[in-house]
């Protein structure tokens, strides 16, 4: 797929949402507390790295991705050369070896490194799991100063006919418009049935040539290359090598000033009425004349207001595209652009699904080859998936472990219930020490990290367990070394269960010189009573917590020494980590706000679209009920006119007068509909002209005369003018439906900052003090519309004495930011 097509699909992919799979494999990779590095076995290039390792070393993804492992400073001690790297791989990986890695600042960090090898898409990969053990080496007496850097509807628009009676269009022109309407319908059907984008574009070209009778049509796509060329993508008709000679561009050059280039560059319809005289068509004139082309019309294809191509239509006649035909062909081009866009979205979605399948293979390999036990279960403990490391840890085969409830593997039911409550409250547990039952009845101590995540129609649990048997043994050594805290660079304090201080190491004495005096009132010891109570009750013997002292944050490890009933507190400074976590939370909160704002914008846009669709449906109904009915009646009168003239000329003249009224009414109704299709007309035209237009349409529809009186001048705010127009329109509609009037009068009085409109009829009237009769919602809608715009509306009526609607507006009555 070429670069432009990829960009095109990327835009569509952004429109329909991210396709990155949020499943448990990627979740483990991104959220793992240990660093993970994926390396191509054959080349030694780094293909992926998780956030934990970046934070551990202080590098960015750009610093590590696609780099050769043994050429990077942090790993030179781990993999000294390519030969050593291959030696490790020949052994199938390595387990829990200690190394010292260099951070971006040059200072070392002590780690344990384990590796596995596996294949993904026939590529041999190596996974390195890196654990920070700098805290452990400190406890063993190693002084280490390491820095961590946390890092349309095919627009079933209404066919917009221009008033054909005004220009005296003949039957041939009506026939051509009908053929274009048929082409519109067929092109919409082609979009539904086409299998791909190319087939759809070719079918539309064939339809335009066959149904519209033009010589040739072709579709060009705007390339985003240096020359900004226009690439022919489909054509139909008499072409005979013409497209090979075009060399059209949409740049601001000579070959970009032709109709096609101009239409793409400006986003507007461009006409060449006569190829023999149009100076902008000179580069293509000779080849066009050879093939009998005389004129052309070019319609831009756009998505979101941005043109991406054009459809060009050639005719054998000069000036062959009247305004009515241009409007319909513009609508056809809009539907074509919509269809091309939809096929692009489908192709982008297929591409995303292909990438999703590849990712699933990669994450499945990560899941199966991870050195830590990984399991998924429902909230009630039903096993969903476990990896090979989990099987080996517990001694079960895959079939055996799939049949047991994972809640039953806890050694201590009390521990299990505590973990369940913590998951229900916080949604996750991190590095909880528990004991699990093996198949042979023995137990194994593990560190458990678990979290809830969405799964199908509910929630599930993802658990990562690490065998800490070896760590438990080393913990005994650490405890022995901890009896020599004087050399510990981090604070160490020993107190009794009452808070009396018995020991402070040099580091703590420097940091907290007033600790012995303040005792429990000091932040270092504040809030420890509940922990001490649990030690006294024997429910636990150690715990951890974070505590703030001044501007620093420390993580305390609090251990109970039963022999002397004292509590020893070790700690290390985690201020940088806490700041990074706060910054991350702030970014997340800001992102959530932006997502909410965007969602509100989309909802507002959808609501506007629904309103627009409803308005178009209303216009379509008006077109059918009013214009179509009037034209049908006019056609019947015209059909019988010759025979009636021969029989009774007086009656024929009367019918001819009826025909004139019908045609004028249809003309006025069509103008009103066109004005509503172009909202700018309602705000830019004079209100008096708009009222004349409504009255003519009303007279043509119901054959009731309307007297219109206009006095004064006033420029109204756009929203107020539109509201006056709508109120008059609805008032005339109510008169036509209910009044049975024989005469209507519209009186408009305008001053500098005030307008008053009276609409009177001599119909049957009604009792204005009573609620409107059942089913009559027109007056209620008028009142609501007027109130929303800050306009006064009064209705005066009595039975048999007609009705008068009074509409008033003054500038000072509009408050806030409205015009006035």
N, C-alpha and C positions, 0 to 999 in steps of 0.2 A: 504494500500500500504506500503511495507516495506521501511526501511530507504534508502537502496541502490537505490531502484526504484525512490524514491522521489528525491534523489540527481541526478539521471540520468535525470529525467524530469526537474529538476531545470536548469541543463546545457542546455537542449534544449530550455527552456523558455528564457534563456539569449540570445540564438542564434537568436530567432525570435523577440525579443523585449519585453518591459514591457507590461503586460496585465492590470495594474492598471487603472481604468476608470478615464479619465480626464473630468468629467462632472461637472455640476453646483453644485451638492450636496457636493462632496468632496471639490470643490473649495470654497464653503462657509465655510466649517469647517476649512480649512487650512488658509484662508485669512481673517477670521472674526477678527475685531479689538478687540472684547471682548473674554475673556477666555471661553472655553467650556470644560466640564468634563462629561464623560459618565460613569455611575456606574451601576453595576449589582444590581438590587433591592433586590434579595434574599440574596446574600452573602455580599453586600457592597463593592465588589472588583471593582477597577477602570479598565475599559476596553479600554478607549481611552482618549486622552488629546490633545488639539490643541496647536500650537506654542505660541499663545498669552498668554495663562495661564502659560506656562513654563517660558516665558520671565518675566511675572509679578512676579512670585515667585522665580525665579532663580534656579529652579530644572531642571533635565534632565528627559526625558521620562522613563528611567530606574528607576529613583528614585520613580516614581508614579505608573507606570503600574502594575496591578495585586496586588497592596497593598490594605489593608482594609481602607476605607475612614476614619472612626472614630479613627483609630490608628495612623494617620499621624499628625505631629505637625501643619502644616498649617491649618487644618480643625477642630482641636479640639474645637475651639470656635464656629464654625458653627454647627457641629454635635457632641455634647458632648458625646453621647453614642449611642449604637445601638437602644435603646428604643426611644430616641429622633428622630433618623433617621427614624424609622418606623412610628412615629407619623406624621412627615412631609409627608411621602408617603401616609398615609391614607387620607390626605387632598387633594391628587391629585397634590401635588407640592406646591410651594410658589412663591410669586411675590415681587420683588424689596425690599428685606430686607437688611439692612446695617450690615456689620460685619467687623471685623479686622482680616486679615489673617497674619500668620507669614511667612516671606520669609526664604530662606535658611540661611541667615545671622542672623536670629533671630529678625530683626527689622520688625515692622508691616506695612501693607499696607491696607488702607481703601477701601472697595469694596461694591458694591451692588450685591446681589445674587438672581437669580430667577431660579426656577426649574420646570420641567415637567416630567410626567411619560408616558411610552408607551411600546409597545411590539415589539420585533424583533425576528423572528424565534421562537416564543413561549417563549421567555425569557423576563422577565419584566425588563425594563431599566429605568434609571433616567438620565435626562440631566440637568446639572447645567450650567447656563450662569453667568459669573463673570465679572463685570465691575469695572475698577480702577477709584475710585472717590477721590483719594488723592489730586488732584488739587483742587477739590471742597471744601474739608475740610480745605485746606490751606486758601482759600478765606474766609471761615467762621471763621478764626482766630485760627485754630488749627495748632500748630507748629509740623510738622511731618518730621522726617528725615528717609526717606525710600530709600533703594537701590534697583535698578532693575538691574538684570543681563540679558542683552539681550542674553539674552542667546547667383550516377554516371550514369550521364545519365547511367542507369545501364551500367556501363562504356562500351558503345559500343565501346570498344576499338577494335582494329583490332586483330583478332586471330593471335598470334605470333607463327608461325610454325618454328621449327628449320629445317635446311636443312636436308631433309630426304634422299636425294640421297647420301650424304656423308657417312651416316651410313648404307646405304642399308636397310632401313626399308621396311618390307614386307607389303603385303596387309592387314594383320591382324592389324598391328599397325595403318595404315591409317583408317581402319574401327573404331578402338577404339577412335581415335581422332575425327572422325565424330560424334560418339555417344556423346562424351563430348561436342562438339559444339552444338548438339541438346539439351543436358541438359542445356547448357548456355542459349539457346533461351527460353526453357520452364521455367527456373527459373525466367527469366525476366518477362515472362507472368504471372507467379504465383504472383510476387510482385504487378502487376497491379490489379489482380483480387482478391487477398486475402482480407479477411474482418478484420483480426487482426494479431498481431505479431506471436502468437502461431501457427495459421493456416498456415501462410506463411512459418515459419521455418519447420514445419512438411511436407509441400508440397515439399520444396526444398530437404529434406532428401529422400523422396520417389522418386523424379526425379533422384537424384544421384544414388540410388540403382538400379532403373529399367533401366535407360538409359546407365549408365556406367558399370553395371554388377558387382559391388563390393558387398562384403558380408554384410557389415553393415556400417552405417554412423550415427553420432550423433553430436549435437551442444551443447557446454558447455558455460556457462556464468561465467565470473570471478567475484566472490563475494568480496566485500571490507570488509570482516570480519577479525577477528583476525587470523584465520587459513588460510585465502586466499584460500578458497575452490573453486572448479569448479563445478557449479551446472548444471546437464544435463537438457536441456530445450526442446529438441526434438530429435527423432531418427527414423530410418527405417532400415529394413533388419532383419537378423537373430541375435537377441540380447539375448533372453532367460535368462533374469535376470543379464546379464553381467554388466550393468550400476550400479546396486545396489552394486557391489563388488569393484568398482573403487576407491572411496575415493581419488580422484585426487586433488592436490593443485597446485597453481602457485607460491608458495613460494620457497625459495632456500633451499629445504630439499630433502630427498630421494624421497618422493612421488610427489615432484615438478620437478624432473629431467627427468620425462618421456616426451614423444613427446608432449602431450597436454600442460602440465605445462610449458615446455620450450618454446613452440611457443607463449603462452600468455605472458610469462615473457620477452622474447626477441623481440617479434613482427616479428619473421621470421618463414618461413616454416621449419618444423621439420619432418624428415623421420625416420621411423624404418624399415630398409630394411629386417631384419630377426629377428623376435621376439624370436627365439630360441637361438640366439647368442648375441643379443644386451644387454649389462650389465645394461643399464639404464631402460630396460623394465622388469627387474626381478620381481618387486612387482606384476605385472599383468600377468606374463607369464602363470602360470598354468591355470587360468580361460580362457585366450585367446586361448590356445591350445585346451581346451575342446570343444570350439565352432568352431575350424577349422581355426582360424585367423592365418595368417603367416607374414603379413607386414602391415604397416599403414603409412598414410601421414596426417599431421596436418597443417591446414592453419589458421593463426590468423585472427580474425575479428577486425577491427580497425576503429575508427572515429577520424579524425584529427591527425593521426599518433599514437594514443594511443589505444592499444588493450583492448577490453572489453570482449573477448571470443574467441572461436575457433571452427572450424568444423573439425572433425576427421573421416577419411575414412579407413576402414579395407578391406584387400584383402586376399583371400585364397592362394595366391601365394607369394613366397618370391620375394623381389625386383621388385614389380609389378607396380612401378610408374616411367616411363621414363621421361626425361626432358620435352619433348613436352607436355605430359599429365599434368605434374606439373604446367607448365605455364598456361594452360587453366583452371585447377582447381583453381589456384591462382586468375585468373580473376573471376571465379565463386564466390570465397570467398569474393572478393572485392564487387561484386554486392550484395551478401547476406548481408554484413555489411551495405551497403548503404540502403537496404530495411529495415533492423531492425532499423536503425537510423531513417528512415522516419516514421515508425510506432510509435517509441518513441516520435517523435515530435508531431504526431497527438494526442497521449494520453496526452502529456503535454498541448497541446492546449485545449483539452477538460477539463482538470483539471482547467486551467486558466479561461475558460468560466464559469465553475461552481462557481469559486470564485468570478467572476465578477457579476454573478447573485445575490450572497449573499450580495456583497457590495452594489448593487443597492437597495436591500431591506433596508439595514441599512441606506443608505444616504437618501432614500425616507422618512424613519421615522424621520430622523434628519430634513429634509426639512419641513415635515408636522407639527412637534411638536416644531419647533423653536419658542421662544417667540417674535421674531422680524418678521416684515412683509418681506416676500421674494417674489420677482416676476421676471419672465423672459419674455422678449418681443423682437420682431424683431426690427431692427433699425428704422423702420417707425412706431413703437408703437403697432403692433399687439400682443395681449396677447398670450404667450405660456404656462405659468404656474404661479399660485399664490398659496401660502399656506394659512392655516386657519387664522393665525395671520393677514395676509393682508386683508382677507375678513372681519374680525371683525373690523379692523382699519378703513376701508372705508365704512362698512355697506352694502356690496354687498354679495349675495350668489355666489357660484362658477359659476353657469350658467350665472348669470347676468354679472359678471365681465369679463367672457370670450367673451362677445359680445361687449365690449367697447374698444376704443383705449386708451391705458394707457397714451398717451400724453395729453388727455383731462382732466385728473384728477388734473393737475397743476392749482392752483388758479390764479397764475399770469403768463400770456403768456411770459412776459419779462424774468422771472426766468426760464421758460421752455426753451426758446431759448438760454439763457446763458448756461444752463446745456448741451444742445445738442451740442453747439459749443465746450465746454470744453471736452466733450466725443470724438468729432471728432478730436480734437487737441491732447489730452493726452491719450485717451483711457480709462480714469477713472475719477471719482470725489469721494472725500472722505469727509464725514461728512458735506455735504452742507445743510444749513438750508433752507427749502422750505415749502410752505403751499399747502396741497392737498385738493381737493373737496371730501366731503363725499356724499353718495347717498341722504341724507336728505337736502342737500344744505349748510350745515355748513362746516367749514374748520377745518383742524387739522394741527398743526405745527409738522414737522418731521425733523429728520436728515437723509439725503440721502447719501448712499454710493453705487456707481454703477461702473461697468466696462464692457468692451466688451470682448467677448470670442468666440472661434470658435464654429459654430453650423451648422451641416449638410453641405450644400454647400456654406455657407457664414458666417456672424457674427451675434451675438445676444447680448443682454444686460442682465446682472444680477444686480438686484437692491435690496438693503437691507434698509428698512426704520424703524425708531424708533420713536414712539410717544413721543414727548418731551413736551407735555402739562404740566405735572407735573414739568418738569425741568424748563419750562418758569416761572412757579410760584416761584420756588426756585431761579431762576435767579434774580428776584426782591429783594429777601432777600440777595442774594450775592452782588448785587449792593449797598445795604444799608451797608452791612458789609465792602465793599470795600472802604467806606469813612473813614475808620480807618486803613490806610495802614502802620502806623508807626510800627506795630508789625509784618508786613509781612516779612518773611525771604528772599523773592525774591525781586529783584529790582522793584520799582514803580517810574515812572517819569511823571510829568505833564508839558506840553508845550502848547504855543499858536500856531496858524496856521502859524506863521512866524518862529517858531523854538526857540523862547525865552523860557528859562527854568524857571518855576514858582515853581516847587516842586520836591524835591528829597528825597526819604525815606532813612533811615539809611543804609539799605542794598545796595542801589544804590550808596550812597555817598562813601561807602567803596570800591565798585567795580570800580566806574568811578569818581575818584576825580577831573578830568579835564573836566567833562562834561559841567559845567556852563560856562567855558571859551571858549571851542571849539564849542559848540552849534551844528550847522548842519554839521560841519566838523568832528564831533565825529562819529565813526561807529554806535553808538547807534541810532543816528538820521539821518544818511546818507540815502538818497534815499526815504524819506518820502513825497516829494513834490507831486507825483501823488496821493497818498492816501489823502493828505490834500486837493487837488483839488477836489476829489470826494466828500469829506465832504462839501466843499463850494457849489458844484453844487447840493448837496442833493441826489446823486445817492446811497449813502450808509452811514452808521453811525458807522460801526465797521469792523475790518479786523484783520487778523493774518499774521505774516511773521516770517521767521527765519533770524537771524542776527548773524554774527561772530564778537566778540570783543576779540582781542588777540587770545589765543588758545581755548577759550570757545565759544560755540554756544548756543544762547538763542532763545526761541520761544516767540515772542511778541504778546500780545493781545492789539490792539489799538482801543480805544473807544472814540467817539466824544461826548463831553458834550455840548449840544446846549445852555444851560442856560448861560454859560460864554464863549462860543466859544473857549473852550480849548480841548486838546487831552490828555487823560490819557493812559499811556503805562504800562501794567503789563507784567511780563516775568518770565519764569523759565528756569533753565539750562537744556538743552537737549544734552549736549556734548556727554555723553555716548551713547545715542540713535543714534546720527549722526555717531559716529565712528562705531557702530555696523552695521548701514545701509551701510556705505562705505565698511566695511569688507565683508558684504553679497554680495554687487555688484561685488566686486573683485572676490569672489568665483564663482559667476555666470558667469562672463566674462571668468575666467579660464576654467570653465566647457564647455562653448561654444567653446573655442579654441580646447579643447580636443575632443569634438564631431566633429568639422570640420576636425581635423587631422585624426580621426578614419574613417570619411567618405571618405577622400582622400585615405586612405589605402585600404578601401573596393573597391573603384573604380579602384585602381591600380590592386588589386587582380582579379577583374572581367575582366579587360582588358587582363591580363595574361591568364586567363582561356579561353577567346574567342580566343586568339592567338593559344593556345594549341589545342582547338577543331578544328580550321581551319587546323592546321598542321596534325592532325589525319585524317581529311576528305581527305586531299591531299594524305596521305599515303594509305588510303583505295582505292582511285582512282588508284594510282600507282599499288597497289596489284592486282586490277581487270584488269587494262589495260595491265600490263606487265607480272607479274608472272602467273596469271590465263590463259592468252592467250598462253604463252609459254608452260605451262603444258598441256593445251588442245591440242595444236599442237603435242606435244610429245606423248600424248596418242593416237592420230590418227595414227601417224607413227608406234608406237609400235603395234597397232592393225592390221595393214595391213602387217607388216614386215614378218610374216611366209609365207603368200601367195606370196609376192613379191620375197622372197628368193627362193621359189620353181620355180618361173617363170624366174627371171633374177637376178643372184647373184651380178653382177656388179652394177645394179641399187639399189639392196638392200644394198650393202656396202655404196653407196652414200647416201641413206636414213638413214643408220645407223650413218653416219658422221653428217648428219643434226640433227638426234636425240641427238647426243652427244653435238652439239653446243646449241641446245635448252635447254637441261638439265643444261649445264654449265651456260648458260645465266640466267636461272631461279634461279640457285644457287647463282650467283653473285647478281642478283636483290634482292633476299631474304635477303642476308647479308647486302646490302645497307639499305633495309627497317628496318631490326633489329637494325642497327646502329642508324638510325634516331629515333627509338622507345626508344633507350637508349642514351640520349644526352651525357653521360659521355664517350661513345665510340669515339665520334667525337673529344673530347678534349684530351683523354688519348692515343689513337692509333697514330702511326706514319703517317704523312701526305702522305708519299709515298705509304704506304699500302692502305690508303683510296683511293688514285688515281688509283691504280691497281684494287681495288674493283669496282670503278665507270666504268673503261674501260671494265672490264669483263662483267659487267651488260649491258653496251652499245652494245658490240659485240653480246651478246646473244639476245638482243632485236631487233637489226636491221641488224645483220650479216655483219657488217663492221669491219675489223680488226683495232685495235688501238695499236700503238707502244708507249710504256711508257719508258722514260729515266729519271732516278733519279740520281742526283749528289749532294754530300755534305750532311752536317747534320746541323740542326738548330732546337732548341726547341722554338716553337712559343707560344705567349700568346693564351689562349683558344679561345677568341673571334676572333682573327685573323685567327687561324687555321680553325675554323668553317666557316668563310667568304670565305677562299680559297676553301674549300670543296664545299660550295654552288655555288660559281661562276663557278667552273669546272663542277658541276652537271648541272647548267643551260646552260652552253656553249654546253655540249654534247647533251642536250635536243634540243637546237636550231639547231644543226647540223642534228640530226635525223629528225626533222620536215621540214627543209627548204633547207639543203645544197645539197642533192642528191649526197653525197660524196661516194667514194669507198675506201678511206683510211684516217685515222686520226692519228695524232702524238701528244703526250703529253710530254713536256720537262720541268722538274722541276730542277732548279739550286738553291742550298741552301748554304749560308755562315753563319758566326757567327751571324750577326745581319741584314741579308737581304735575301729575297726570291724572285725568279722570275719564273713565270710559263708561258709557251707558249702552246697554243692549236691551232693546224693547221689542216686544211682539204683541200682536192683537189676538193671540190664541185664547184657549179656554181658561188659562190661569189655574190657580189653586190657592188654598188657604195657607199663606206663608207662616202662620203661627203654629200650624200643626206639623208633626214630623212628615217627611216625604212619604208618599205612598210606597207600599212594599215593592221591592225590586228596583227602586229609583235611587241609585247611589251617586248619580252625577253631581248633584248639588253638594252632597257631603264631600266628595273628592275635591270639588272646586274650593270649598271653604278650607280644607286641609292644605291645599296647595298655596292658597293666598296667605294663610297664617304662617306657613313655613318661610315665605319670602318677605314677611312684614308688610303685607298689603291689606288694606281694608276692603271687605266685600260685603255688600248689602243686597238683599233680594226683596223686591216689593211685588206682591201679586195678590189678586182676589179672583175668586171663581168667575168665569165668563168675561173678565176685564183685562186679560192679558198679564204679562209678567215683565218687570224691569230689573235688570242686574246692573248694579253700580259698583265700579271698581276704582278705588282711589289709592294714590301713593304720593307721599311727600318725602323729600330727601332726609329731613331730620328724623323721620321715624325709623330709619335703619341704623342700628347701633353696632358696636364692635368694629370689626374690620371691613364691613360691607361698604360698597360705594354709596354715595349719597350726596 
